[in-house]
Amino acid sequence: MAFSRKQRVLKTRVFRLWDEKYQGDGKMVRLAQATGISLAHLYRVRRGDRKITATFIVGVAKALHGYKLDDLFYVSEEAISHE
């Protein structure tokens, strides 16, 4: 018998906001430099392969200092399936 429940997951709007701020090639490299987070780690977060960590939050807050945390992050409820 399958059932599902929900978990809360922290999500980010950072990549969309950064894309709006910077155009053209190299914008992810600029984000990596501004946050102090490796480019590989940023791509993993963007793809959803890595969870958002405190280091990511602090780096992003530093890079996008004109935004409130509520502008940069939000909580989403996602279903977890169990068999």
C-alpha positions as CSV (number, residue, x, y, z in Angstrom):
1,M,0.0,0.0,0.0
2,A,1.4,3.4,-1.0
3,F,1.0,6.6,0.9
4,S,2.5,10.0,0.8
5,R,3.3,12.7,3.2
6,K,4.7,16.2,2.7
7,Q,8.0,17.7,3.6
8,R,9.0,21.3,3.6
9,V,11.9,22.2,1.3
10,L,13.8,25.5,1.1
11,K,13.9,26.8,-2.4
12,T,15.6,29.8,-4.0
13,R,14.8,32.6,-6.4
14,V,18.5,33.6,-6.5
15,F,19.2,32.3,-10.0
16,R,16.2,34.0,-11.6
17,L,17.1,37.3,-9.8
18,W,20.8,37.0,-10.8
19,D,19.8,36.3,-14.4
20,E,17.7,39.4,-14.5
21,K,20.5,41.5,-13.0
22,Y,23.3,40.2,-15.3
23,Q,23.0,39.3,-19.0
24,G,25.3,37.4,-21.3
25,D,28.0,34.8,-20.8
26,G,29.8,34.3,-17.5
27,K,26.9,35.3,-15.2
28,M,27.2,32.1,-13.1
29,V,31.0,32.7,-12.8
30,R,30.2,36.2,-11.5
31,L,27.7,34.7,-9.0
32,A,30.3,32.2,-7.8
33,Q,32.8,35.1,-7.3
34,A,30.3,37.3,-5.5
35,T,29.1,34.5,-3.2
36,G,32.4,32.8,-2.6
37,I,30.7,29.5,-3.5
38,S,32.2,27.2,-6.2
39,L,30.7,27.2,-9.6
40,A,30.1,23.4,-9.4
41,H,28.2,23.8,-6.1
42,L,26.0,26.6,-7.6
43,Y,25.1,24.4,-10.6
44,R,24.2,21.5,-8.2
45,V,21.9,23.8,-6.2
46,R,20.3,25.1,-9.3
47,R,19.6,21.6,-10.6
48,G,18.3,20.5,-7.3
49,D,21.1,18.0,-6.7
50,R,22.3,19.9,-3.5
51,K,20.2,21.3,-0.7
52,I,20.5,24.9,0.3
53,T,23.0,25.3,3.1
54,A,23.8,28.1,5.6
55,T,26.9,28.8,3.6
56,F,24.8,29.2,0.4
57,I,22.4,31.6,2.3
58,V,25.1,33.7,3.7
59,G,27.0,33.9,0.3
60,V,23.8,34.9,-1.6
61,A,22.8,37.4,1.0
62,K,26.2,39.0,0.6
63,A,26.1,39.0,-3.2
64,L,22.5,40.2,-3.4
65,H,22.6,42.6,-0.4
66,G,19.7,44.7,-1.7
67,Y,17.2,41.9,-1.2
68,K,15.4,40.6,1.8
69,L,15.7,36.9,2.6
70,D,12.0,36.5,1.7
71,D,12.9,37.8,-1.8
72,L,15.7,35.2,-2.2
73,F,14.2,32.1,-0.6
74,Y,10.8,30.4,0.0
75,V,9.5,27.2,1.5
76,S,7.8,24.6,-0.8
77,E,5.9,21.5,0.3
78,E,6.8,18.4,-1.6
79,A,5.2,15.0,-1.5
80,I,7.3,12.0,-0.3
81,S,6.0,8.7,-1.6
82,H,6.4,5.5,0.5
83,E,5.6,2.1,-0.7
